[in-house]
Amino acid sequence: MTDPTPLNTPAADPPPNWHETRALIRSDVERALRHLGVTGWQQRWYAKVQPAFVGLLSYRLARHLYLNDWRRSARLLSLVSLWTTRVEIPPTSAIGPSCLICHSGGVIFYGRAGARLTMMGHCGTGGGLGEEDIGGGPGYPVLGDDVTLGQWAAVLGPVRVGHGVRVGPASVVMR
């Protein structure tokens, strides 16, 4: 069974090879370690088992599986990640390199984002406010590079958020 995904959505991106997926994971690790100011091997290990990082790692692996036509496995991994880390990023979403999730609680991301996305706790992006596809999937937003979503911030519907934008705490972007 194939997914009826339009060709211009994140789910229709070309399948990455394992080297590309590892490079994305490595960029996420480096950004998380810099953010936490980690120096020793014990701190590095501790940072890598944080729920925020495990949720992002699970997304990267699920995305790799999804784009390489292992869709059921990808969705299962995404669901297990949601149960264990409270980070909801489906494998149909696309996030650029060096993503940082500061607090894992309640993070939800649907759509497309550029490089260096920063997400605080209880923030999210999603649809439900229209079916127009602007590149993030039907009804989902597209975020540029260096975007920060503050605590409880939301970007809803088919909107574009430019490069370097900071969506403040408890803000809602709908147009």
Wavefront OBJ file of the C-alpha trace (Angstrom):
o trace
v 0.000 0.000 0.000
v 1.382 3.412 -0.944
v 0.799 6.753 0.706
v -1.262 9.220 -1.371
v 1.190 12.048 -0.653
v 1.370 14.973 -3.119
v 4.780 15.391 -4.749
v 5.628 18.769 -3.190
v 5.292 17.703 0.454
v 8.113 16.783 2.859
v 7.100 13.129 2.528
v 8.008 13.255 -1.172
v 11.621 14.323 -0.566
v 14.238 12.039 -2.137
v 15.275 9.143 0.111
v 18.458 9.885 2.077
v 21.264 7.376 2.318
v 22.568 6.304 5.715
v 25.531 8.699 5.501
v 23.203 11.707 5.088
v 21.018 10.615 8.003
v 24.068 10.166 10.239
v 25.267 13.659 9.276
v 21.906 15.121 10.367
v 22.078 13.231 13.674
v 25.670 14.381 14.210
v 24.678 18.023 13.627
v 21.864 17.650 16.195
v 24.263 16.101 18.735
v 26.833 18.861 18.282
v 24.226 21.596 18.722
v 22.753 19.958 21.839
v 26.199 19.539 23.413
v 27.105 23.184 22.686
v 23.776 24.324 24.136
v 24.337 22.344 27.338
v 28.012 23.336 27.653
v 29.066 19.694 27.837
v 32.772 18.890 28.227
v 33.416 15.426 29.705
v 32.391 12.005 28.470
v 29.959 11.524 31.372
v 28.165 14.748 30.466
v 28.118 13.725 26.773
v 26.487 10.426 27.694
v 23.984 12.171 29.959
v 23.036 14.664 27.229
v 22.448 11.871 24.704
v 19.912 10.070 26.907
v 17.776 13.144 27.599
v 14.184 12.669 26.337
v 14.454 15.748 24.092
v 17.458 14.323 22.259
v 16.054 10.779 22.144
v 12.844 12.152 20.597
v 14.812 13.998 17.917
v 17.013 10.960 17.257
v 13.905 8.783 16.903
v 12.461 11.280 14.414
v 15.668 11.230 12.318
v 15.654 7.424 12.210
v 11.914 7.255 11.471
v 12.325 9.838 8.689
v 15.103 7.762 7.147
v 12.917 4.650 7.272
v 9.890 6.506 5.896
v 11.681 7.972 2.891
v 13.248 4.592 2.125
v 9.782 2.947 1.961
v 9.832 1.331 5.413
v 6.710 3.297 6.287
v 5.101 0.991 8.825
v 8.358 0.661 10.754
v 8.798 4.440 10.608
v 5.335 5.088 11.994
v 5.825 2.496 14.747
v 9.139 4.082 15.791
v 7.494 7.507 15.769
v 4.656 6.248 17.954
v 7.017 4.587 20.463
v 9.005 7.831 20.596
v 5.837 9.778 21.349
v 4.933 7.395 24.168
v 8.393 7.495 25.743
v 9.573 11.081 25.178
v 6.396 13.143 24.566
v 7.974 14.520 21.388
v 5.556 14.217 18.450
v 7.332 14.648 15.129
v 5.893 12.346 12.458
v 8.250 10.972 9.802
v 6.279 12.889 7.150
v 7.658 16.187 8.517
v 10.977 17.612 7.308
v 13.466 19.326 9.634
v 16.845 20.637 8.532
v 20.184 20.049 10.279
v 21.166 21.185 13.786
v 17.722 21.067 15.356
v 17.491 21.639 19.108
v 14.645 20.642 21.402
v 15.256 22.336 24.749
v 12.416 20.676 26.702
v 10.719 17.548 25.411
v 7.358 17.926 27.136
v 4.571 18.522 24.657
v 6.660 19.303 21.566
v 4.622 18.768 18.390
v 5.924 19.448 14.887
v 4.107 18.948 11.588
v 5.376 20.644 8.429
v 8.790 21.705 7.145
v 11.619 23.627 8.822
v 15.014 24.841 7.743
v 18.333 24.543 9.549
v 18.865 25.291 13.243
v 15.246 25.093 14.404
v 14.928 25.585 18.179
v 11.842 24.309 20.008
v 11.065 24.960 23.662
v 8.597 22.887 25.683
v 4.905 22.658 24.866
v 5.342 24.347 21.497
v 4.199 23.136 18.168
v 3.276 23.533 14.557
v 0.378 21.950 12.777
v -2.591 22.214 10.511
v -6.293 22.189 10.778
v -6.805 25.705 9.441
v -6.982 24.951 5.734
v -5.908 22.374 3.188
v -3.648 24.574 1.074
v -0.180 23.077 0.570
v 2.601 25.693 0.582
v 5.386 23.085 0.818
v 4.951 21.730 4.336
v 2.159 19.304 3.556
v -1.594 19.917 3.311
v -2.443 22.677 5.774
v 0.987 22.659 7.450
v 3.470 25.543 7.907
v 6.923 26.090 6.444
v 9.589 27.559 8.769
v 12.818 29.143 7.563
v 16.337 28.792 8.960
v 17.188 29.850 12.531
v 13.570 29.885 13.757
v 12.892 29.671 17.500
v 9.561 28.540 18.932
v 9.202 29.736 22.526
v 7.437 27.978 25.392
v 3.754 27.320 24.493
v 4.174 28.924 21.032
v 2.174 27.615 18.073
v 2.343 28.044 14.304
v -0.914 26.816 12.810
v -2.063 26.360 9.251
v -0.434 26.947 5.882
v 1.804 29.899 6.803
v 5.416 30.759 6.031
v 7.692 31.868 8.854
v 10.813 33.635 7.598
v 14.464 33.125 8.467
v 15.586 34.171 11.940
v 12.074 34.626 13.351
v 11.483 34.129 17.069
v 7.941 33.134 17.939
v 7.625 34.286 21.545
v 6.222 32.351 24.481
v 2.466 31.706 24.305
v 2.231 33.278 20.839
v 0.043 31.900 18.066
v 0.881 32.477 14.399
v -1.965 31.819 11.966
v -1.195 34.142 9.012
l 1 2 3 4 5 6 7 8 9 10 11 12 13 14 15 16 17 18 19 20 21 22 23 24 25 26 27 28 29 30 31 32 33 34 35 36 37 38 39 40 41 42 43 44 45 46 47 48 49 50 51 52 53 54 55 56 57 58 59 60 61 62 63 64 65 66 67 68 69 70 71 72 73 74 75 76 77 78 79 80 81 82 83 84 85 86 87 88 89 90 91 92 93 94 95 96 97 98 99 100 101 102 103 104 105 106 107 108 109 110 111 112 113 114 115 116 117 118 119 120 121 122 123 124 125 126 127 128 129 130 131 132 133 134 135 136 137 138 139 140 141 142 143 144 145 146 147 148 149 150 151 152 153 154 155 156 157 158 159 160 161 162 163 164 165 166 167 168 169 170 171 172 173 174 175
